[in-house]
Amino acid sequence: MALERAVEILKYADQQKKCVIGFDAFNLESIKWIIETAEEEQVPVIMMIYPGDRVMMPLSPFAAVTHDLASKVSVPVGLMLDHGPDFATCMEAVKGGFTSMMIDTSHLDFEENVRLTKEVVDIAHQMGIVVEAELGKVGNAGNANDVNNPDNYTDVKQAVEFVERTGCDSLAIAIGNAHGNYIATPNLSFERLRELRAALDLPLVLHGGSGIPDDQFGRCALEGMSKFNIFTEYNMALSNAMKASLDKGNKGGLQVLCDCKDACKELVKHKINMVNPKGLRVI
């Protein structure tokens, strides 16, 4: 199946009251294992790359590999730039063959976030590319002040204004979630999620999905979350599998990578099934 725009996958998921996982990857193997697992589970998936990971795989090769692997499976596969920090990086993704992107200027004040997001949205839409944006503070999971802090939550009235003024296609929100390894158990605000879901007519996205307890993870999908972003847990599954392989005495890099496949695919399968217990059927 050819690549699908991420927002089309998310809209379909919304109709089915299901949720899609967006996985960050950074090399051939990490992309391949995610798409393989999605095909085995017959569930759509969105492939993403964080700009900092271009040191491992530039954007255009990442897009080319994802395009190729997506063409060989029957499930919809999305391709998205994750956390594009500026206009230039987003345009690099466009040139590289990305069909969806995220512009993240949420660390700036509201007006500047609106201005820079709209700048990207206006250009991207002319080329048929969809844009995810962010409002609220999705902070660092290693900082206790960034977890479960109502001051960081996405404001409902601001969110309505932000979507109207920018024209973004999906919105990443903050409801107690944070990036990285949580040092305190997150306690997501489902009340704020319900308020945002009622006020906004577009897919909602939760970043910092790694480490959120399974019960909250699943409940988010039921409460109207459209996409979860996962990287830290996938990255740690790879790291732990590498260590286990080395502990067995394997010294060759090829063998170590091969030994990581099952653990990484199992993590992907678990996350997919956590938000789609009966499966999100192929479009």
C-alpha positions in Angstrom: 0.0 0.0 0.0 1.3 3.5 -0.8 1.9 5.9 2.0 -1.1 7.6 3.5 -1.2 11.1 4.9 -1.1 10.8 8.7 -4.3 12.9 9.2 -6.3 10.5 7.0 -5.2 7.6 9.2 -6.1 9.5 12.3 -9.5 10.6 11.0 -10.3 7.0 10.2 -9.1 5.9 13.6 -11.4 8.6 15.2 -14.4 7.2 13.3 -13.6 3.7 14.7 -13.0 5.1 18.2 -9.5 3.7 18.0 -6.0 5.2 18.3 -2.8 5.0 16.1 0.7 4.8 17.4 3.4 7.0 15.9 6.8 5.5 16.4 10.1 7.4 16.1 12.8 5.4 14.4 16.3 6.2 13.2 17.7 3.4 10.9 16.6 0.7 8.5 16.1 -1.9 11.2 14.1 0.2 13.5 11.8 1.3 10.6 11.5 -2.3 9.3 10.5 -3.9 12.6 7.7 -1.4 13.2 6.2 -1.8 9.8 6.5 -5.6 9.9 4.7 -5.7 13.2 1.9 -3.4 12.0 1.4 -5.7 9.0 1.3 -8.7 11.2 -1.3 -7.1 13.5 -3.1 -5.5 10.5 -3.1 -2.1 12.2 -2.1 1.2 10.6 1.1 2.9 11.9 2.8 6.2 11.5 6.6 6.3 11.1 8.4 9.4 12.4 11.9 10.7 12.9 13.1 13.3 15.3 15.3 16.0 13.6 18.2 15.3 16.0 18.4 11.7 14.7 19.4 12.9 11.3 23.0 12.1 12.5 22.0 8.5 12.0 19.7 8.8 9.0 19.1 12.0 7.0 15.5 12.8 6.2 15.4 11.8 2.5 16.8 8.3 3.1 14.4 7.8 6.0 11.5 8.8 3.7 12.8 6.6 0.9 13.1 3.5 3.1 9.6 4.1 4.6 8.1 4.6 1.1 9.6 1.4 -0.1 8.6 -0.7 2.9 5.1 0.7 3.0 4.6 -0.3 -0.6 5.1 -3.9 0.3 2.5 -4.2 3.1 -1.3 -4.0 3.1 -1.8 -1.7 6.1 -1.7 2.1 5.8 1.7 3.6 6.8 2.1 7.3 7.5 5.4 9.3 7.3 5.9 12.3 9.6 8.6 14.6 10.7 8.4 14.8 14.5 9.1 18.0 16.3 10.3 20.1 13.4 11.8 23.1 15.2 11.6 25.6 12.4 10.4 26.4 8.9 13.8 25.3 7.3 13.7 21.8 8.8 10.0 21.4 7.8 10.9 22.3 4.2 13.8 19.9 4.3 11.2 17.2 5.1 9.1 18.3 2.2 12.0 18.0 -0.2 12.9 14.7 1.3 9.5 13.2 0.5 7.6 13.4 3.7 3.8 13.5 3.5 3.1 14.9 7.0 5.1 17.0 9.5 5.0 18.5 12.9 6.1 22.0 13.6 6.8 22.5 17.3 7.2 26.0 18.5 5.2 25.4 21.7 8.1 26.6 23.8 7.5 30.2 22.5 4.7 32.5 23.6 1.3 32.0 22.2 1.4 34.7 19.4 4.8 33.5 18.2 3.6 29.9 18.2 0.6 30.9 16.2 2.7 32.9 13.7 5.4 30.3 13.0 2.9 27.4 12.9 0.7 29.2 10.4 3.7 30.0 8.2 4.4 26.3 7.9 0.8 25.3 7.5 0.1 27.8 4.7 3.0 26.5 2.6 2.5 22.8 3.5 -1.2 22.8 2.6 -0.4 24.2 -0.9 1.6 21.0 -1.4 -1.0 18.7 0.0 1.1 18.1 3.2 -0.6 17.9 6.6 0.7 19.6 9.7 0.6 18.7 13.4 1.3 21.5 15.9 1.6 21.7 19.7 0.1 23.8 22.4 0.8 23.6 26.1 4.0 22.4 27.7 5.0 18.7 27.1 8.1 19.0 29.3 10.9 16.7 30.4 9.8 13.5 32.2 13.0 13.7 34.2 11.9 17.0 35.8 9.3 16.5 38.6 7.9 20.0 37.9 7.0 19.0 34.3 4.9 15.9 35.3 1.3 16.2 36.5 1.6 20.0 36.6 -1.8 21.6 35.7 0.1 24.8 34.8 1.5 23.0 31.8 -1.9 21.7 30.5 -3.2 22.9 27.2 -5.7 25.7 27.7 -9.0 24.9 26.1 -9.9 28.4 24.9 -6.4 29.0 23.6 -6.5 25.7 21.8 -9.7 26.7 20.0 -8.2 30.0 19.0 -4.9 28.3 18.0 -6.5 25.8 15.7 -8.7 28.5 14.1 -5.8 30.8 13.4 -3.2 28.3 12.3 -5.3 25.8 10.3 -3.3 22.9 11.7 -4.6 19.4 10.9 -3.9 17.8 14.3 -2.8 19.1 17.7 -0.4 17.7 20.3 -1.7 18.5 23.8 -0.4 18.5 27.3 -2.5 16.8 30.0 0.3 15.7 32.4 2.5 13.9 29.8 6.2 14.6 29.3 9.1 13.4 27.1 11.6 10.8 28.2 11.8 8.4 31.2 9.3 9.4 33.9 10.7 9.9 37.4 7.2 10.2 38.7 4.2 8.1 37.6 2.2 10.3 35.3 -1.4 10.9 36.2 -3.1 12.2 33.1 -5.9 14.6 33.3 -8.8 12.9 31.5 -11.0 15.8 32.5 -8.9 18.2 30.4 -8.7 15.6 27.6 -12.5 15.4 27.5 -12.8 19.2 27.5 -10.4 19.5 24.6 -12.0 16.7 22.7 -15.4 18.4 23.0 -14.1 21.8 21.9 -11.9 20.7 19.0 -12.9 19.0 15.7 -9.5 17.6 14.8 -7.3 14.7 15.8 -5.6 15.0 19.2 -2.0 13.7 19.8 -0.3 12.6 23.0 3.5 13.0 23.1 5.6 11.3 25.8 3.7 8.0 25.5 6.6 6.0 26.8 6.1 5.0 30.4 2.5 6.0 30.7 0.8 3.2 32.7 -1.1 0.7 30.5 -4.5 1.5 32.0 -4.1 5.2 31.3 -2.7 4.5 27.9 -5.8 2.5 26.9 -8.2 4.9 28.5 -6.8 7.8 26.5 -7.8 6.0 23.3 -11.3 5.5 24.7 -11.5 9.2 25.7 -10.8 10.4 22.2 -7.0 10.6 21.8 -6.1 9.9 18.1 -2.4 9.3 18.2 0.3 8.3 20.7 4.0 9.1 20.1 6.5 6.4 21.3 10.3 6.5 21.2 11.9 6.1 24.6 10.5 2.6 25.3 11.3 1.4 21.8 14.8 2.8 22.1 15.3 1.1 25.5 13.9 -2.2 24.1 16.7 -2.0 21.5 19.3 -1.1 24.0 18.4 -3.8 26.5 18.3 -6.4 23.7 21.7 -5.3 22.6 23.1 -5.7 26.1 21.5 -9.2 26.4 23.1 -10.2 23.1 26.5 -8.9 24.2 26.2 -10.7 27.5 25.7 -13.9 25.6 29.1 -13.3 24.1 28.0 -12.1 20.7 30.6 -9.7 19.3 29.5 -9.1 15.7 27.3 -6.1 15.1 25.1 -8.0 12.6 24.3 -10.7 15.1 23.6 -8.2 17.9 21.2 -6.3 15.6 19.5 -9.6 14.6 19.1 -10.5 18.3 17.2 -7.2 18.9 14.4 -7.9 16.4 12.1 -9.9 18.6 12.2 -7.6 21.6 11.6 -4.5 19.5 8.7 -6.1 17.7 7.2 -7.3 20.9 7.2 -3.8 22.3 5.6 -2.4 19.2 2.9 -5.2 19.3 2.2 -4.5 22.9 1.7 -0.7 22.4 -0.5 -1.3 19.3 -2.7 -3.7 21.1 -2.9 -1.6 24.2 -4.9 1.1 22.3 -6.5 -1.3 19.8 -7.5 -4.4 21.7 -9.5 -5.7 18.9 -7.5 -4.1 16.1 -8.0 -1.1 13.9 -9.0 -2.6 10.6 -7.2 -1.6 7.4 -8.7 1.3 5.6 
